[in-house]
Amino acid sequence: MLDNKDISLNTVISGRYRDEKGWHKMQDKTRRRFLIKIKDFLLSGCHYNSGVYRAISRMDLSNLPGSYGIFNRVMLDNYVAGQDYPGELRFVKNLIKREC
């Protein structure tokens, strides 16, 4: 069973999730719904019409960034920081800007 609290940006990028029964493919409709939630969270801290804002807004299933380990920390409605929340979140947003 898919548990929303375990969904990260990397999960959406890969389109696969793991539960107690193994790995499963996520339907595009579900991936799109999760991506919208992640985008809403990331956009909440961006200046409107900045380069980062435009890149995050453009993200769709057809142009997702590559998979990076730090994307495992970007959850549906929050970011799980290691040590430097603002710095790490800025790094994530700049990765998205560079790739989208």
N, C-alpha and C positions, 0 to 999 in steps of 0.2 A: 504494500500500500504506500502510495506517495505521501510523504509527510512534508507539508509546506515549510516547516521550520528548518529543514535540511536543504532547501533549495538555494544554490548559490549561482552567481553569474557563470561559473564554469559548468555547472549542471545544465544550464540553459544552452550554453555554447555547444556542449557535447551532445545534448539531446538524449542523454541516458542518465538513469538514476539507479541506485542500488537499494534494495531492501533485504529483509531476512531470507527471501527466496532467490536472490541473485540480481543480475543486471536486467534492466528493462528499458525499452525505447519509449521516449516521451512523445506524445502526439503533438503535432505542430500547433494545434489550437491551445494546448496547455502551455507549451513553450512560449507562445506569443503572449499569453496572459501573464506568465511569470516575468517575461522581459519588460512588459509595460510597468509592472510594479517596481522592478529594479530601476528602470529609467526614471520613474517618478521620484524615487528616493534620491538618485544621483542628481537629478535636475533641481531638486529643492535647494541645494546649496550653490547653484551656479548663477552667475550674472546673465540675465536674459540677453540673447543675441551675441554672446561671446563665442569664441571658437570652440570651446569645450561644450557649451550648451548646444550649439548646432550639431556637433559630432554625436553627442549622446542622443539628441532628437532624431538623427538619421539612422541610428542603429535599428536594424530589423533582422529577421532570421536570414535574409539574403546577404547581409553584410556585417556579420558579427566579427568582433576582433578575434585574434588567435587566443588560445588558452594559455593563461599565465597562472602560476601558483597563487599569486596574490588575489586573483579573482575568486578563489575559494572563500575569501573573507567578506566578499560583497554578497550579502544576503538579500532577501526580498525587501526588507524595510529598514535595514541597518548595515553598519560596517563593523566587523569584529577586529578592532585594532590590535596590533602587536604592542608597540610602544608609543608611536607618534601618530595619533588619530588624524590630525589635519594634514600632516606630511604624507602619510600613506594614502589617504583619500585623494589628495591632489595628484599623487603618482598614478593612481588608478585612472583618474579622469584624463590625465595626459596620455596614458597608454591608449585609451579609447579614442582620444582626439587624433593621435598619430595613425591609428589603424582604420578609423571609420571616416 
